[in-house]
Amino acid sequence: MITLNSVNLQYQTEQGPIDILRNVDLALPAGERVAIAGPSGSGKTSLLLLLAGLEAPTGGWVEFNGERLDALSRDALADMRRDQIGIVFQSFHLIPSLNALDNAALPLEIAGARDARSRVRKLLEKVGLGHRLTHYPRQLSGGEQQRVAIVRALAHRPSVLLADEPTGNLDAQTGAEVASLLLELDAIAGTTLVLVTHDMALANRCDRVLTMSAGKLQEKVSDHV
Ligand SMILES: Nc1ncnc2c1ncn2[C@@H]1O[C@H](COP(=O)(O)OP(=O)(O)OP(=O)(O)O)[C@@H](O)[C@H]1O
């Protein structure tokens, strides 16, 4: 279970402080899939950064399985991120000089897993990239690159997958295929999913849809209202 408790996030700028997140409460039971929609600039990415422990709230606190992140040492927080969290970005963020297999295996290898490459190879085969293992990112389509990125994010079996517009750079059909793979792998692993997306068809495939508006989080009201 992850909780955000009266979380505020404020940035200091030359024009003065700006409030990015305002009094956000959220409880994510293990295995739940939550979509977060909302206009550009409303604070969705900032929310993911807080959940990943990459940003600290300026008010309130984040809890991960009963432990407050602000009570963890820097090393403990880094370990928690490495072991428990996977992230998929809109623009893939693969390393250009590594092939698909090496890209996807990198976090596992850093974590010292002995079976990293065989585990990742199996996952890449599962997402239909068995024939692309030695291809570099520039030789892969956007959809293929995102599939590599999804394998990279899930290979270490994190308890939480954070996805920031994972289909945002893909055409509709490729996006739908990548989304299906992401949801399928997530379901098999039972990973908690927080998915930021503008795509309401994708959002509605999650258990719950929340909307972010000017730094406030709300349960989405029905489309038909
Ligand atoms: N380090 C920072 N310093 C100051 N302002 C920031 C910083 N990071 C983000 N912001 C501002 O915080 C607000 C929320 O940004 P965020 O990226 O969370 O929005 P978003 O909902 O994810 O938007 P999008 O859908 O366009 O990705 C924006 O107005 C952004 O300009």
The ligand as an ORCA input file, in Angstrom:
! r2SCAN-3c Opt
* xyz 0 1
  N      11.454     22.297    -11.035
  C      10.393     23.085    -11.290
  N      10.410     24.399    -10.957
  C       9.330     25.181    -11.172
  N       8.176     24.756    -11.738
  C       8.102     23.474    -12.098
  C       9.193     22.565    -11.909
  N       8.802     21.337    -12.365
  C       7.548     21.482    -12.819
  N       7.119     22.759    -12.672
  C       5.783     23.276    -13.027
  O       4.839     22.490    -12.299
  C       3.616     22.389    -13.023
  C       3.186     20.949    -13.081
  O       4.081     20.235    -13.906
  P       3.886     18.690    -14.254
  O       4.987     18.308    -15.188
  O       3.723     17.917    -13.001
  O       2.492     18.733    -15.042
  P       1.770     17.624    -15.918
  O       0.359     17.585    -15.461
  O       2.556     16.362    -15.854
  O       1.867     18.230    -17.374
  P       1.994     17.510    -18.836
  O       0.702     16.786    -19.064
  O       2.192     18.672    -19.764
  O       3.191     16.605    -18.773
  C       3.866     23.019    -14.385
  O       3.288     24.320    -14.367
  C       5.382     23.088    -14.464
  O       5.784     24.169    -15.267
*
